[in-house]
Amino acid sequence: MPETPRKTDRLSALVYRALVAILAGTVLSRAIEPSRAAEPAALKTLVVLPFEIQDTSGEVGPADRHDAMLGRLTALVRDAIAAGQVYRVQPKDLTDRAVEAVNANTFLRNCNGCEVDIAKRLSANYVLVGWIYKVSTLILALHVNVKDAMTGKTIYARAFDFRGDNDEAYARAAKALVRSLAEELPMPSSTPKGG
């Protein structure tokens, strides 16, 4: 019988140490979080413009049938780049206001430099212009150009073929794009590649 309290004491001591270690780890991680939050400030700034679609499929439907999917695609790309700390991404509201102020109701993918003007207006280093080229429901491509805001030169241009005119297919294409951006675009400490 006398050994039961000792076992209980040992168990209590072990539990106490484990709780102290967990609490210490929590406090330490919270102390480190502000420095992690400061890291994105050192990143170059990217403006992700609203994605567009060039639909040559001839499929019948309302003119705005892709608007919601393109909005979700833009948000997905913007959020994934920001979350991966590839670049610091300008917020949607600032980007939308700059697009309204600069773009004269033309497609952003061929607006004669308005995309660079938008980036400069937002004091960004780079601007990403993206669009879906739809041949049919089964033949689509996600096109992306990233330009240097200072020079206007393209530093990244890719097309990602995919199948399916739906959110799931758009999301798969967006994931391939973000992975490619992280691997191929110049990081703050590197020299920009030619595009």
C-alpha angles and dihedrals in degrees: 000000000000090000094062094071090048091052089047090049091050091047091048090049091050092048090047092052091047091052092047090050091049092048092046090050091050093049091047093049090050090050090053096046096077090057090050089050088054093054096079090060088069091053123096114257123247129191113210107203121209111279117244136196133230103199114191094159096102089221113155120243143106116306092241097049092115099043097095093045091049090050091052091046091052092048092047093052093044093049095044093051091048094045092049090049090229088137136347103258124214112239121259096244094054091045093049092051092049091048090051092048097047109027117079096208095282128125111280090222091067108020097127098252101325089125090063090047089053091051092049091048088056094043090240127156096216140018127210119209116189137177141168118236107205120195093164139331088280100039116061138138132200108220122197134182124182117195133193106242094213098052103020088228121141110246097175132024124168142153123210115200116213141163126237133048094231142095095265093054092045090051092052090051090048091053091052089049095050092047090051092048091052091050101040112028118089115260121220094268096046134077115257115257121231114256 
